[in-house]
């Protein structure tokens, strides 16, 4: 096992081994906010990859016209 992986596993084991009670509160809107962020990220990625696909296909078509 590499050194950095060994350190990561050790840290993970320490986090699991020294578990404490979480004193935190999440209101009911937190779940909706998380879903909204996931949906916005998905839609944003779709637009980004669509634009990238159009750019690449236009670039390839332009190069085919030159030959």
C-alpha atoms as one frame of an Amber mdcrd trajectory, in Angstrom:
protein
   0.000   0.000   0.000   1.353   3.449  -0.845   2.121   5.946   1.896  -0.696
   8.380   1.148  -3.293   5.600   0.927  -2.055   4.165   4.222  -2.426   7.583
   5.889  -5.942   8.010   4.440  -7.013   4.597   5.780  -5.515   5.407   9.186
  -7.362   8.727   9.360 -10.624   7.043   8.324 -10.169   4.412  11.049  -9.515
   7.147  13.620 -12.682   8.996  12.593 -14.737   5.813  12.899 -13.052   4.729
  16.123 -13.564   7.999  18.001 -17.184   8.553  17.099 -19.018  11.194  19.145
 -22.566  12.438  19.228 -23.282  15.132  16.660 -24.853  18.211  18.173 -26.318
  19.689  15.034 -29.742  20.611  13.719 -30.973  20.451  10.175 -34.307  21.961
   9.371 -36.772  20.298   6.978 -35.711  22.546   4.083 -32.178  21.146   4.060
 -33.162  18.063   2.055 -34.941  20.200  -0.516 -31.883  22.448  -0.779 -29.624
  19.454  -1.389 -31.939  18.105  -4.110 -32.080  21.571  -5.688 -28.275  21.768
  -5.785 -28.036  18.288  -7.330 -30.649  19.150  -9.972 -28.961  22.476 -10.776
 -25.595  20.752 -11.116 -27.078  18.119 -13.428 -28.801  20.695 -15.649 -25.676
  22.846 -15.721 -23.559  19.845 -16.734 -26.050  18.996 -19.508 -25.782  22.512
 -20.970 -21.993  22.463 -20.657 -21.595  19.127 -22.448 -24.149  20.107 -25.098
 -22.196  23.272 -25.824 -18.939  21.294 -25.894 -20.465  18.757 -28.301 -21.696
  21.521 -30.637 -18.285  23.209 -30.536 -16.408  19.988 -31.328 -18.806  18.963
 -34.110 -18.581  22.453 -35.641 -14.788  22.358 -35.391 -14.642  18.945 -37.061
 -17.073  20.010 -39.775 -15.021  23.140 -40.461 -11.873  21.009 -40.832 -13.682
  18.610 -43.199 -14.736  21.560 -45.412 -11.120  22.727 -45.744  -9.930  19.420
 -47.154
